[in-house]
């Protein structure tokens, strides 16, 4: 069983930046591709982006391309989400998730991922 714990959320003004981290334990981290999702009040959980098991590949949802960057450190069992040029529309609870390494770049739905963190709140003020 893989456990995931996110950190780094908080409140920031529009145009600012935050860096989220997700630390994994309980299993070999490099076995998994990793994704980031977010959920705003009253909305469904939304895909943000994903990274391959090696870190060599990433892809992003259109609205965050060029602003958000996912990276990972397999030695530290940690995946990161660097968020720049934040807007109030980015306000949500952000979740990291782990899924199979195979076909990682086709996995965009919550059900494509097997393990989830508890989430961290990001609030962007205008």
C-alpha angles and dihedrals in degrees: 000000000000118000120203127195122186126203140167102070123135145119122308137168121251111279092030132116139237133182119212123199130198118196119200130205139167099051142038103290096204091063089073140070111220133220138188122216134175136203126199122197111284093007135102122258108275130208114242104174147305142222131209122246092261097042090240095116135044137169133186144202110260098249093059100040111124092015104060128052128191121204136162141206109206093189090057092038089230136132122197136205114201110196121193134175091024120195131192087258088068091064108121146105107281121214132189119212137187126219141166116298093228116094088000093161092060095054111101105131124087090239090059089070125071107195130043140190124227094254135243125235120241117189122184118193124206 
